[in-house]
């Protein structure tokens, strides 16, 4: 049995109570953006981003290494426009 409850100001249209992952992600991004704007925090989502399913442990390790070293390598990144 799938129980749906109302949520906040959106009531039954709350994107966080749907079965569609895309709708949940869209709602999450909207809420984070709104919170940042309300708190005068400069914020924007990364353009040209796509999700990828991590298929095995080796791939997970490569992704973790990339994330850990990304800040260290930021100065040499061609896409780093200041």
N, C-alpha and C positions, 0 to 999 in steps of 0.2 A: 504494500500500500504506500503510495507516494503522497505524503502530506505536504501541503503548501500553506505557509502562513503569510500574513501580511508583513510588510517591512517598512518602517519609517514613513516618510512623507510620500513615498511612491505607492504605498498600499500593495495591491495585487500586481502592479506593474514593476515591482522590484526586480531588477535584472539579476540579483544574486540568488533568486529562488527558481531559476529556470533550469532546464536540463541541457541547454546549449552552451558549450564551453565558450564559444565566440561572444555570446551575449554577456556571460559572466566577466570575461576579460575586458570587454568594452565598458561595462559598468564600473569595474575596478579602476580602469584608467580614467574614466570620467570623474570618479570620486577623488582620486589622488590629485588630479589636476585642479579640481574645485578647491580642495583643501589647501593646496599650495598657493593658489590665487588669493584665497581668503586670508592667508597668513603672510602675504607679501613675500613669498619664496619664489625666486626665479626658477622656473622648471619647464622642461619640455621633454616629450618622449623622443627617443632616438628614431630618426628617419631611416628608411630602407632596412628595417629590422624584420627578421622572420624567425619563427620558431622551428626547432628541429627536435625530433625524438632521439634521445640518447639510446643507442642500440646495444651497447655492451660496456664492460668495465674499462677497457682500453680507451674507448671514445670518451667516457666520463673523465678519465684521468687527463686526457688531452685538453678537454674543455676546462677542467679545474686549473690546469697549468696556465692556460691562456688567460683566464680570469685573474689569477694571482699575479701574473707578470704584465698584465695590460697597463697598469699604472706606471710601472717601471719603464715600459717601452713607449709610452705616450708621446714623449718629445720627438721620437724618430718616426712617428706615424705620418705618412703622407696626407692622410685625411684630417689630421689635427690642424684646423684652421683657427688661428687666434686673431 
